[in-house]
Amino acid sequence: MTDAHQERPSRTGLGRALMAAGALSSDWAPAYAAVPRAAFLPDLMWPWDMRVGASVPVSRTDDPEAWYAHADADCPIVTQWDDGDHTGTAPGAVSTSSASMPSVVFRMLRDLDVRPGHRVLEIGTGTGWNAGLLAHRVGPENVVTVEVDGAVATAARAALGRFGSPVEVVHGDGFEGHPAGAPYDRVVATCGLRAVPYAWLAQCRPGGVIVVPWGTHFGNGDAVARLVVSDDGRSAAGRFTGPVEFMKLRAQRLPPVVHRDYVRGSVADGDESATSVAEDAFVVGPFDALRFVLGLRVPRCLQVVGETRDGARPVWLYGLGDRSWACVQFREGRAARVWQHGDRRLWDEAEAAYRWWTARGRPAHDRFGLTVGAGGARAWLERPADSWRL
């Protein structure tokens, strides 16, 4: 089955733009042409509107032109809020399922290096579009996709069936993989990870490839890790290919960090010092390499950047293994003040990580790598031999 609007000019234009940007490779172009994202999207969806900087409701029934325009745009589209507890047309509190940006989808598929006949395990079915693309490449009998949310799994299974792509959709916790369908040649996750489950390695053939958006709890951002399973199947290692941001695997979501559980009185209760690190050097965007590196070098720590008020901006660091905290207050034209409390000197760790990164020429994401195994994960810069435990 094909989408009735498959040959829309906007869809053709998106394909050309993706190819020009290097996101859509020539070997994935036939899948793009044959499997339209619109065929997998719900009638009511919430695309990210760049003009207003927010997710907005769009109904295919009420405004089909706008609906298809967003379906054919390189933008993320929320398809579920608040784990399905949301009602109405206004956006909910937390987005919990989505259709990723097509440019991100095809860059990750390129990293996966799927070949005809490969058996693929996907973690996070979502709308089913990614599974449909994989099925076009390797055959629906070779794709297993796992979705933790029952309603999302049911909708994706129906969409794939209507499209004529009977992929096996498993309702379950992707953290466990799907051993009944193993071994797999490729494993791909469409949700953010904070730890790569060893089950995925055990279910992937030696030499197989695992592509995952991975990050730390330091921030919400991720980077795509392309890992190759070792010959003995006991570990997997590889470099990061670029920054992304995904909804997190439900089993690895960070519980809310409550400020008053850390700071019982005021920042004056902490040990006070100062730093020469400037605000514009340290407070960076979600896809900046520094933020990612700080997570690698300051483990088990959450950063929260406050709003600027009366010329001052606080940045908080909360220890996730204890109740240590730090606060640095940046103020234009003055040295930043620092307060720290607890067994860990979190600002000292963060400043040391910042200076480590700058001393090495401010390396980008793709100079870093990850090694995972039964014993946990290790990060490295350039060489796996020079790794450190996370």
KEKE-3310 file (N, C-alpha, C; in steps of 0.2 Angstrom, whole numbers, plus 5000, padded with zeros to 4 digits):
npx = (5004:5003:5005:4992:4996:5009:5018:5019:5024:5031:5036:5045:5054:5059:5066:5076:5083:5087:5096:5105:5111:5118:5112:5103:5107:5112:5109:5099:5089:5079:5071:5066:5058:5049:5042:5033:5033:5021:5012:5012:5009:4998:4981:4980:4993:5008:5019:5035:5036:5046:5044:5037:5044:5039:5030:5016:4998:4991:4979:4974:4961:4956:4965:4972:4981:4991:4994:5000:5011:5019:5022:5030:5041:5057:5057:5054:5041:5029:5020:5013:5009:5014:5015:5003:4993:4988:4975:4965:4968:4979:4996:5004:5012:5024:5033:5032:5032:5037:5039:5054:5066:5067:5080:5089:5084:5088:5102:5106:5102:5111:5122:5120:5122:5115:5112:5105:5096:5100:5097:5087:5085:5075:5074:5061:5048:5039:5030:5031:5037:5051:5054:5047:5055:5066:5061:5058:5071:5077:5067:5052:5051:5063:5064:5062:5054:5053:5042:5038:5026:5009:4998:5005:5012:5002:4996:5006:5008:4996:4998:5009:5004:4993:5001:5006:5017:5021:5029:5036:5030:5033:5026:5034:5047:5060:5073:5077:5079:5075:5075:5070:5070:5083:5099:5104:5109:5110:5107:5097:5092:5079:5078:5084:5098:5106:5114:5120:5111:5117:5111:5108:5120:5122:5113:5117:5126:5143:5154:5143:5133:5128:5118:5115:5107:5116:5120:5124:5117:5120:5115:5101:5104:5110:5122:5125:5130:5141:5143:5153:5152:5162:5174:5172:5160:5158:5160:5157:5162:5165:5165:5157:5145:5139:5129:5113:5096:5085:5070:5070:5074:5062:5065:5077:5075:5078:5074:5065:5075:5075:5077:5077:5080:5094:5099:5097:5097:5103:5114:5125:5128:5137:5155:5164:5171:5180:5180:5188:5182:5172:5155:5150:5158:5156:5142:5133:5125:5113:5118:5131:5148:5155:5146:5142:5155:5157:5148:5154:5166:5162:5155:5139:5131:5120:5117:5109:5104:5101:5089:5094:5094:5093:5105:5113:5117:5113:5121:5118:5125:5121:5124:5122:5124:5125:5122:5129:5132:5134:5135:5138:5139:5136:5141:5140:5155:5161:5171:5166:5156:5157:5150:5151:5146:5146:5152:5158:5167:5160:5160:5174:5177:5170:5176:5189:5186:5182:5194:5202:5196:5198:5212:5215:5212:5198:5190:5178:5162:5164:5177:5177:5174:5166:5166:5157:5152:5149:5153:5151:5153:5165:5173:5182:5195:5200:5208:5204:5212:5215:5205:5192:5183:5165)
npy = (4994:5011:5028:5040:5053:5052:5057:5071:5088:5094:5083:5077:5088:5088:5076:5078:5089:5082:5073:5082:5088:5077:5068:5059:5044:5037:5024:5022:5030:5023:5017:5029:5034:5025:5023:5033:5045:5051:5041:5034:5043:5050:5056:5067:5077:5084:5094:5101:5118:5129:5143:5148:5141:5130:5115:5112:5109:5099:5095:5082:5081:5094:5103:5098:5102:5109:5098:5089:5096:5098:5084:5082:5089:5093:5090:5086:5077:5076:5063:5057:5062:5062:5049:5043:5048:5060:5071:5080:5094:5103:5104:5092:5089:5082:5075:5059:5050:5050:5055:5055:5068:5067:5069:5065:5052:5046:5048:5040:5027:5026:5025:5013:5003:4993:4978:4969:4955:4955:4953:4963:4971:4982:4995:5003:5007:5017:5027:5018:5020:5020:5006:5002:5007:5000:4987:4988:4988:4976:4966:4962:4951:4950:4960:4965:4974:4983:4989:4998:5004:5000:5005:5013:5003:4995:5004:5006:4994:4992:5002:4998:4986:4991:4997:4986:4980:4968:4968:4961:4967:4969:4970:4976:4978:4986:4986:4973:4968:4956:4941:4929:4931:4932:4927:4944:4954:4967:4981:4993:5008:5019:5028:5038:5032:5029:5019:5005:4991:4975:4964:4967:4966:4952:4947:4950:4947:4942:4955:4962:4977:4990:5003:5018:5031:5039:5045:5055:5058:5071:5080:5083:5079:5069:5058:5050:5033:5022:5006:4991:4974:4964:4950:4940:4942:4948:4962:4979:4992:5008:5024:5040:5048:5060:5074:5072:5072:5062:5055:5047:5030:5021:5014:5019:5033:5048:5050:5063:5077:5085:5101:5106:5094:5094:5107:5113:5124:5139:5144:5149:5140:5132:5129:5143:5150:5156:5157:5158:5155:5159:5164:5163:5154:5142:5140:5132:5127:5114:5104:5106:5101:5103:5102:5088:5082:5086:5078:5066:5067:5071:5061:5054:5066:5080:5094:5110:5124:5140:5154:5171:5184:5200:5202:5191:5174:5158:5142:5126:5111:5094:5080:5063:5052:5055:5068:5079:5095:5109:5127:5139:5156:5166:5183:5197:5205:5202:5191:5174:5168:5154:5140:5126:5110:5095:5078:5077:5088:5096:5107:5109:5097:5099:5111:5106:5097:5105:5112:5102:5098:5110:5110:5100:5105:5107:5095:5088:5079:5067:5063:5056:5040:5025:5011:4996:4983:4969:4973:4986:5003:5012:5027:5036:5046:5047:5035:5019:5012:5022:5024:5029:5025:5026)
npz = (5000:4996:5001:4997:4994:4991:4981:4983:4980:4991:4998:4989:4988:5001:5001:4991:4998:5009:5003:4998:5009:5014:5022:5018:5010:4994:4994:5002:4997:4988:4998:5005:4995:4994:5006:5014:5027:5031:5030:5042:5053:5066:5065:5073:5078:5085:5078:5079:5078:5070:5069:5080:5090:5097:5101:5091:5089:5076:5065:5054:5049:5051:5045:5032:5023:5030:5039:5030:5026:5037:5039:5029:5032:5038:5053:5070:5077:5089:5095:5106:5122:5139:5143:5137:5145:5142:5136:5124:5113:5115:5118:5129:5146:5146:5132:5125:5115:5098:5081:5073:5067:5049:5044:5055:5056:5044:5044:5055:5050:5040:5048:5053:5043:5035:5027:5013:5018:5031:5048:5059:5075:5082:5094:5102:5094:5091:5079:5069:5057:5055:5056:5045:5035:5037:5034:5021:5016:5020:5021:5028:5036:5042:5052:5069:5080:5095:5107:5122:5126:5126:5119:5109:5102:5097:5088:5079:5074:5067:5058:5050:5045:5037:5028:5022:5027:5036:5049:5064:5078:5094:5110:5124:5136:5129:5135:5138:5126:5113:5114:5108:5095:5091:5084:5080:5066:5066:5078:5083:5091:5095:5105:5119:5127:5143:5148:5139:5137:5142:5137:5123:5117:5119:5111:5098:5084:5083:5077:5073:5072:5083:5085:5094:5102:5114:5130:5145:5162:5164:5156:5145:5132:5118:5110:5094:5095:5087:5088:5087:5088:5097:5092:5101:5107:5119:5121:5115:5104:5098:5089:5092:5082:5080:5088:5095:5101:5110:5116:5132:5135:5144:5155:5159:5163:5171:5188:5196:5201:5216:5222:5235:5242:5242:5245:5259:5267:5262:5248:5255:5264:5259:5254:5249:5234:5220:5202:5186:5174:5161:5158:5145:5139:5146:5148:5137:5122:5119:5110:5110:5110:5122:5133:5132:5134:5147:5154:5151:5159:5171:5181:5185:5188:5188:5178:5180:5172:5177:5175:5169:5180:5186:5181:5184:5183:5189:5189:5193:5200:5203:5213:5209:5215:5228:5240:5236:5231:5220:5216:5204:5201:5188:5183:5173:5170:5182:5192:5193:5206:5217:5226:5235:5241:5252:5249:5237:5227:5216:5207:5206:5199:5187:5182:5180:5171:5160:5158:5154:5142:5134:5134:5125:5113:5111:5107:5096:5095:5087:5090:5101:5109:5114:5124:5129:5140:5150:5162:5162:5156:5146:5142:5129:5121:5105:5106:5111:5120:5129:5140:5151:5166:5167)
capx = (5000:5006:5001:4989:5000:5016:5021:5018:5031:5035:5040:5050:5058:5063:5071:5082:5086:5091:5102:5110:5114:5122:5108:5100:5112:5109:5106:5092:5084:5073:5066:5063:5053:5043:5039:5032:5032:5014:5008:5013:5007:4991:4978:4982:5000:5011:5025:5039:5035:5052:5042:5035:5048:5036:5026:5009:4993:4989:4974:4973:4954:4954:4969:4976:4987:4996:4996:5005:5017:5023:5024:5035:5046:5063:5055:5052:5033:5026:5014:5010:5011:5013:5014:4996:4988:4986:4969:4964:4973:4984:5002:5004:5018:5031:5033:5034:5033:5037:5042:5060:5067:5070:5088:5091:5082:5092:5109:5107:5101:5117:5127:5118:5125:5111:5113:5100:5096:5102:5091:5088:5081:5074:5071:5057:5044:5036:5025:5033:5040:5058:5053:5045:5060:5071:5058:5059:5078:5079:5062:5048:5052:5070:5064:5059:5054:5050:5039:5036:5019:5005:4994:5009:5014:4996:4995:5012:5007:4991:5000:5013:4999:4990:5006:5008:5024:5020:5035:5035:5030:5033:5025:5038:5053:5066:5079:5078:5079:5070:5080:5067:5072:5091:5104:5103:5115:5110:5102:5096:5088:5076:5076:5090:5101:5111:5118:5118:5110:5121:5107:5108:5126:5122:5108:5119:5131:5150:5155:5137:5133:5123:5118:5111:5108:5118:5122:5124:5112:5123:5110:5096:5107:5113:5126:5124:5136:5141:5147:5154:5152:5169:5173:5170:5154:5158:5160:5156:5166:5165:5165:5151:5145:5136:5124:5106:5092:5080:5066:5074:5072:5058:5068:5083:5073:5081:5069:5065:5080:5072:5083:5077:5083:5101:5101:5093:5096:5105:5121:5130:5130:5143:5161:5164:5177:5178:5182:5189:5179:5167:5149:5149:5162:5154:5135:5133:5119:5112:5121:5138:5153:5157:5141:5143:5161:5157:5145:5159:5171:5160:5150:5134:5130:5115:5118:5103:5106:5095:5088:5097:5090:5097:5112:5116:5114:5116:5122:5118:5127:5118:5127:5117:5126:5125:5118:5134:5130:5138:5132:5142:5134:5140:5138:5144:5160:5164:5173:5160:5157:5156:5148:5151:5144:5146:5159:5161:5168:5157:5162:5181:5177:5167:5181:5194:5184:5182:5201:5205:5194:5201:5219:5216:5209:5191:5188:5170:5159:5166:5183:5176:5171:5163:5166:5153:5152:5145:5156:5149:5155:5171:5173:5189:5196:5204:5210:5201:5217:5216:5199:5191:5176:5160)
capy = (5000:5017:5034:5043:5059:5051:5061:5078:5091:5095:5077:5077:5093:5086:5071:5082:5092:5077:5071:5088:5089:5071:5064:5053:5042:5035:5017:5023:5034:5020:5017:5035:5035:5020:5022:5040:5046:5052:5035:5032:5048:5050:5062:5073:5077:5090:5095:5107:5124:5134:5150:5149:5138:5126:5110:5114:5104:5100:5090:5081:5082:5101:5107:5093:5105:5110:5092:5086:5101:5096:5077:5082:5094:5090:5092:5081:5077:5072:5059:5055:5066:5060:5041:5042:5050:5066:5072:5086:5095:5107:5100:5090:5091:5079:5072:5053:5046:5055:5054:5059:5072:5063:5069:5061:5045:5043:5047:5034:5021:5026:5022:5006:4999:4988:4975:4965:4949:4956:4953:4969:4972:4990:4996:5009:5007:5024:5027:5012:5022:5017:4999:5001:5009:4994:4982:4989:4986:4969:4962:4963:4945:4951:4965:4964:4980:4982:4995:4998:5007:4996:5009:5015:4997:4993:5009:5005:4987:4993:5006:4993:4981:4994:4998:4980:4978:4965:4968:4959:4972:4966:4975:4974:4982:4985:4985:4966:4966:4951:4935:4924:4932:4932:4932:4949:4957:4975:4983:5001:5011:5026:5031:5039:5028:5031:5013:5000:4984:4969:4959:4969:4963:4945:4945:4953:4942:4945:4959:4965:4984:4993:5011:5020:5038:5038:5051:5054:5062:5078:5084:5079:5078:5062:5057:5043:5029:5016:5001:4985:4969:4960:4943:4935:4944:4951:4969:4982:4998:5012:5031:5044:5051:5067:5075:5071:5072:5058:5053:5042:5023:5022:5010:5023:5039:5050:5052:5071:5079:5090:5105:5106:5088:5095:5113:5113:5131:5143:5143:5151:5134:5129:5132:5148:5152:5160:5154:5163:5152:5164:5161:5161:5148:5136:5139:5131:5124:5106:5100:5108:5096:5104:5099:5081:5080:5087:5072:5060:5068:5072:5056:5054:5073:5083:5101:5114:5131:5145:5160:5177:5188:5205:5202:5185:5167:5152:5135:5121:5104:5090:5073:5058:5046:5057:5074:5084:5100:5115:5132:5144:5161:5171:5189:5200:5210:5200:5184:5170:5165:5147:5137:5119:5106:5088:5074:5079:5095:5095:5112:5108:5092:5102:5115:5102:5094:5110:5114:5096:5098:5115:5109:5095:5108:5107:5090:5087:5072:5062:5061:5052:5034:5021:5004:4994:4976:4966:4977:4994:5007:5016:5032:5037:5051:5045:5028:5015:5011:5028:5025:5030:5022:5031)
capz = (5000:4996:5003:4992:4993:4991:4976:4984:4979:4997:5000:4984:4990:5007:4999:4988:5003:5013:4999:4997:5016:5015:5027:5014:5005:4988:4995:5006:4993:4987:5004:5006:4990:4994:5012:5016:5034:5032:5031:5049:5057:5068:5062:5077:5080:5087:5076:5081:5073:5071:5069:5087:5095:5102:5098:5090:5087:5069:5063:5046:5047:5051:5041:5029:5020:5036:5041:5026:5025:5043:5038:5024:5034:5042:5060:5075:5078:5095:5094:5112:5128:5146:5143:5135:5150:5140:5132:5121:5108:5118:5120:5136:5150:5143:5126:5127:5109:5093:5074:5073:5061:5044:5043:5060:5055:5039:5047:5060:5046:5037:5052:5054:5038:5034:5020:5012:5022:5038:5053:5063:5081:5083:5101:5101:5088:5089:5074:5064:5051:5055:5055:5038:5031:5038:5031:5014:5014:5022:5021:5034:5040:5045:5057:5075:5084:5102:5110:5129:5127:5123:5114:5103:5099:5093:5082:5074:5071:5062:5052:5046:5042:5032:5023:5018:5029:5042:5054:5070:5083:5101:5116:5129:5138:5125:5139:5138:5119:5111:5113:5104:5088:5090:5084:5075:5063:5068:5083:5083:5096:5093:5111:5122:5132:5148:5148:5134:5140:5139:5133:5116:5114:5119:5105:5092:5081:5083:5071:5072:5073:5087:5084:5099:5105:5121:5134:5152:5165:5165:5152:5141:5125:5117:5104:5091:5096:5082:5091:5083:5093:5097:5090:5107:5109:5126:5122:5109:5105:5092:5090:5091:5075:5080:5093:5094:5107:5110:5122:5135:5137:5150:5161:5161:5164:5178:5193:5197:5206:5220:5224:5243:5245:5242:5248:5265:5269:5257:5246:5260:5268:5255:5254:5244:5231:5214:5196:5181:5169:5159:5157:5138:5138:5150:5147:5130:5119:5121:5105:5110:5112:5129:5137:5131:5137:5154:5156:5151:5163:5178:5181:5190:5190:5184:5178:5179:5171:5178:5171:5171:5184:5189:5178:5187:5181:5192:5186:5198:5199:5208:5213:5208:5220:5235:5241:5235:5226:5218:5212:5201:5199:5183:5183:5168:5172:5188:5193:5195:5213:5218:5232:5235:5248:5251:5249:5230:5225:5209:5203:5204:5194:5181:5180:5178:5164:5155:5156:5151:5135:5130:5133:5120:5107:5111:5102:5094:5097:5083:5092:5107:5108:5119:5125:5133:5141:5156:5167:5162:5150:5147:5137:5127:5116:5100:5107:5116:5126:5134:5142:5158:5168:5168)
cpx = (5004:5002:4999:4993:5007:5020:5020:5025:5035:5039:5046:5056:5062:5068:5077:5086:5090:5097:5107:5114:5118:5118:5106:5105:5109:5106:5100:5087:5078:5068:5063:5057:5047:5039:5039:5030:5025:5010:5008:5011:5000:4988:4979:4989:5002:5018:5029:5039:5041:5050:5040:5039:5044:5032:5018:5004:4991:4985:4974:4966:4953:4958:4974:4982:4993:4999:5002:5012:5022:5026:5030:5041:5051:5062:5053:5044:5032:5020:5010:5013:5010:5011:5007:4991:4985:4979:4969:4969:4979:4990:5002:5011:5024:5029:5035:5034:5033:5040:5048:5061:5070:5077:5091:5090:5087:5100:5110:5106:5108:5122:5126:5121:5122:5112:5107:5101:5098:5096:5092:5083:5081:5071:5068:5054:5042:5030:5026:5036:5047:5058:5051:5050:5065:5068:5059:5066:5080:5074:5058:5050:5059:5070:5060:5059:5050:5048:5036:5029:5014:5001:4999:5011:5008:4995:5000:5011:5001:4994:5005:5009:4996:4995:5008:5015:5023:5026:5032:5035:5029:5031:5029:5043:5059:5073:5081:5079:5074:5074:5077:5068:5079:5093:5102:5110:5116:5105:5102:5091:5085:5074:5083:5092:5106:5115:5115:5117:5114:5117:5107:5115:5126:5117:5111:5125:5138:5151:5149:5138:5127:5124:5113:5112:5110:5121:5123:5119:5114:5118:5106:5099:5110:5118:5125:5131:5135:5145:5147:5155:5159:5168:5171:5163:5153:5158:5158:5159:5165:5165:5158:5151:5142:5131:5117:5102:5086:5076:5070:5070:5068:5062:5074:5081:5076:5075:5070:5071:5077:5077:5083:5080:5091:5103:5096:5092:5097:5112:5126:5132:5136:5149:5162:5171:5175:5182:5183:5186:5173:5161:5148:5153:5160:5146:5134:5126:5118:5116:5129:5142:5154:5152:5141:5149:5161:5153:5150:5164:5169:5154:5145:5132:5125:5117:5111:5105:5100:5095:5092:5092:5094:5104:5116:5113:5117:5116:5123:5121:5125:5122:5121:5118:5125:5121:5123:5130:5135:5134:5137:5137:5139:5137:5143:5149:5163:5166:5167:5161:5154:5155:5148:5149:5144:5153:5162:5162:5166:5159:5170:5181:5175:5173:5187:5193:5184:5189:5204:5203:5197:5208:5220:5212:5202:5188:5180:5168:5162:5174:5183:5173:5169:5164:5162:5153:5148:5147:5154:5152:5161:5171:5181:5189:5202:5206:5207:5205:5217:5209:5198:5184:5171:5155)
cpy = (5006:5023:5038:5050:5058:5055:5069:5082:5093:5089:5076:5082:5091:5080:5074:5085:5088:5074:5076:5089:5083:5067:5058:5050:5038:5028:5017:5027:5030:5018:5023:5036:5031:5020:5030:5040:5047:5046:5032:5037:5048:5056:5068:5072:5084:5091:5101:5112:5129:5141:5152:5146:5134:5120:5113:5109:5105:5094:5089:5082:5090:5105:5102:5096:5106:5103:5089:5090:5099:5089:5077:5087:5090:5092:5086:5082:5073:5069:5056:5060:5062:5053:5039:5044:5057:5066:5079:5088:5099:5102:5098:5092:5088:5074:5065:5048:5051:5051:5058:5063:5067:5063:5065:5053:5042:5043:5041:5027:5020:5023:5015:5001:4993:4985:4971:4958:4950:4956:4959:4969:4980:4990:5003:5010:5013:5023:5021:5014:5020:5010:4998:5003:5003:4988:4982:4987:4979:4964:4962:4957:4945:4957:4964:4971:4980:4989:4994:5000:5003:4999:5011:5009:4995:4998:5008:4999:4988:4997:5002:4988:4985:4996:4992:4978:4975:4963:4965:4964:4969:4971:4972:4979:4981:4984:4978:4964:4961:4945:4930:4925:4933:4926:4937:4951:4964:4976:4990:5003:5018:5029:5032:5034:5031:5025:5008:4994:4979:4964:4961:4966:4956:4943:4947:4948:4946:4949:4963:4973:4986:5000:5013:5027:5037:5045:5050:5059:5069:5083:5080:5077:5071:5063:5050:5039:5023:5011:4994:4980:4965:4953:4938:4937:4947:4958:4972:4989:5002:5020:5034:5047:5058:5067:5074:5072:5068:5057:5047:5035:5024:5019:5014:5031:5042:5053:5060:5072:5085:5094:5105:5100:5089:5101:5114:5120:5136:5141:5145:5145:5130:5132:5137:5149:5156:5156:5159:5160:5157:5160:5159:5156:5142:5135:5138:5128:5117:5102:5102:5102:5097:5100:5091:5079:5081:5081:5066:5061:5069:5067:5057:5061:5075:5091:5104:5121:5135:5150:5166:5182:5194:5205:5196:5179:5162:5146:5130:5114:5100:5083:5068:5052:5048:5064:5080:5089:5106:5120:5137:5150:5166:5177:5193:5205:5208:5193:5180:5168:5158:5145:5130:5115:5099:5085:5076:5086:5096:5101:5111:5102:5095:5107:5111:5099:5099:5112:5108:5096:5104:5114:5104:5098:5107:5102:5089:5080:5066:5060:5057:5045:5031:5014:5001:4986:4975:4970:4984:4997:5011:5021:5033:5043:5048:5037:5024:5013:5016:5029:5027:5027:5027:5029)
cpz = (5000:4998:4997:4990:4993:4986:4977:4983:4985:4999:4995:4986:4996:5005:4995:4993:5007:5010:4999:5003:5018:5020:5024:5009:5000:4989:4999:5003:4991:4992:5006:5001:4991:5000:5015:5024:5036:5033:5038:5055:5059:5065:5066:5079:5082:5084:5079:5076:5075:5072:5076:5092:5100:5098:5097:5087:5080:5067:5056:5044:5046:5046:5037:5025:5025:5038:5037:5025:5031:5042:5033:5026:5038:5050:5064:5076:5084:5093:5100:5118:5134:5147:5141:5140:5147:5136:5130:5116:5110:5119:5128:5140:5147:5137:5127:5121:5103:5086:5074:5067:5056:5043:5049:5059:5050:5040:5051:5055:5042:5041:5054:5049:5037:5027:5019:5015:5029:5042:5058:5069:5082:5090:5101:5095:5086:5084:5069:5058:5050:5053:5048:5033:5031:5034:5023:5011:5015:5022:5028:5039:5044:5050:5063:5078:5090:5105:5117:5130:5123:5117:5108:5099:5094:5087:5077:5071:5066:5056:5047:5042:5036:5026:5019:5020:5036:5047:5060:5075:5090:5106:5122:5131:5134:5129:5139:5131:5117:5109:5109:5097:5086:5087:5078:5072:5065:5074:5083:5088:5094:5099:5114:5127:5137:5150:5143:5137:5137:5135:5125:5113:5114:5113:5098:5090:5082:5077:5069:5074:5078:5087:5089:5101:5112:5124:5141:5155:5166:5162:5148:5134:5125:5111:5101:5092:5091:5085:5087:5089:5092:5095:5095:5109:5116:5127:5115:5109:5098:5094:5090:5085:5075:5086:5091:5101:5106:5116:5125:5136:5144:5156:5163:5162:5171:5182:5194:5202:5210:5223:5232:5246:5246:5246:5253:5267:5263:5254:5250:5264:5265:5256:5248:5241:5225:5208:5190:5174:5167:5157:5150:5136:5141:5149:5139:5128:5120:5116:5105:5113:5120:5134:5137:5135:5145:5157:5156:5157:5171:5179:5186:5193:5185:5184:5176:5178:5172:5174:5173:5174:5187:5187:5181:5185:5185:5188:5192:5196:5205:5208:5213:5212:5227:5235:5240:5230:5225:5215:5210:5199:5194:5183:5178:5172:5179:5188:5195:5202:5213:5225:5231:5242:5247:5250:5242:5229:5217:5205:5201:5199:5187:5178:5177:5171:5159:5153:5152:5143:5131:5129:5127:5113:5106:5106:5102:5096:5094:5085:5098:5105:5115:5119:5130:5134:5147:5162:5167:5156:5152:5141:5135:5122:5111:5100:5112:5122:5131:5137:5149:5160:5169:5174)
residu = (MET:THR:ASP:ALA:HIS:GLN:GLU:ARG:PRO:SER:ARG:THR:GLY:LEU:GLY:ARG:ALA:LEU:MET:ALA:ALA:GLY:ALA:LEU:SER:SER:ASP:TRP:ALA:PRO:ALA:TYR:ALA:ALA:VAL:PRO:ARG:ALA:ALA:PHE:LEU:PRO:ASP:LEU:MET:TRP:PRO:TRP:ASP:MET:ARG:VAL:GLY:ALA:SER:VAL:PRO:VAL:SER:ARG:THR:ASP:ASP:PRO:GLU:ALA:TRP:TYR:ALA:HIS:ALA:ASP:ALA:ASP:CYS:PRO:ILE:VAL:THR:GLN:TRP:ASP:ASP:GLY:ASP:HIS:THR:GLY:THR:ALA:PRO:GLY:ALA:VAL:SER:THR:SER:SER:ALA:SER:MET:PRO:SER:VAL:VAL:PHE:ARG:MET:LEU:ARG:ASP:LEU:ASP:VAL:ARG:PRO:GLY:HIS:ARG:VAL:LEU:GLU:ILE:GLY:THR:GLY:THR:GLY:TRP:ASN:ALA:GLY:LEU:LEU:ALA:HIS:ARG:VAL:GLY:PRO:GLU:ASN:VAL:VAL:THR:VAL:GLU:VAL:ASP:GLY:ALA:VAL:ALA:THR:ALA:ALA:ARG:ALA:ALA:LEU:GLY:ARG:PHE:GLY:SER:PRO:VAL:GLU:VAL:VAL:HIS:GLY:ASP:GLY:PHE:GLU:GLY:HIS:PRO:ALA:GLY:ALA:PRO:TYR:ASP:ARG:VAL:VAL:ALA:THR:CYS:GLY:LEU:ARG:ALA:VAL:PRO:TYR:ALA:TRP:LEU:ALA:GLN:CYS:ARG:PRO:GLY:GLY:VAL:ILE:VAL:VAL:PRO:TRP:GLY:THR:HIS:PHE:GLY:ASN:GLY:ASP:ALA:VAL:ALA:ARG:LEU:VAL:VAL:SER:ASP:ASP:GLY:ARG:SER:ALA:ALA:GLY:ARG:PHE:THR:GLY:PRO:VAL:GLU:PHE:MET:LYS:LEU:ARG:ALA:GLN:ARG:LEU:PRO:PRO:VAL:VAL:HIS:ARG:ASP:TYR:VAL:ARG:GLY:SER:VAL:ALA:ASP:GLY:ASP:GLU:SER:ALA:THR:SER:VAL:ALA:GLU:ASP:ALA:PHE:VAL:VAL:GLY:PRO:PHE:ASP:ALA:LEU:ARG:PHE:VAL:LEU:GLY:LEU:ARG:VAL:PRO:ARG:CYS:LEU:GLN:VAL:VAL:GLY:GLU:THR:ARG:ASP:GLY:ALA:ARG:PRO:VAL:TRP:LEU:TYR:GLY:LEU:GLY:ASP:ARG:SER:TRP:ALA:CYS:VAL:GLN:PHE:ARG:GLU:GLY:ARG:ALA:ALA:ARG:VAL:TRP:GLN:HIS:GLY:ASP:ARG:ARG:LEU:TRP:ASP:GLU:ALA:GLU:ALA:ALA:TYR:ARG:TRP:TRP:THR:ALA:ARG:GLY:ARG:PRO:ALA:HIS:ASP:ARG:PHE:GLY:LEU:THR:VAL:GLY:ALA:GLY:GLY:ALA:ARG:ALA:TRP:LEU:GLU:ARG:PRO:ALA:ASP:SER:TRP:ARG:LEU)
# end
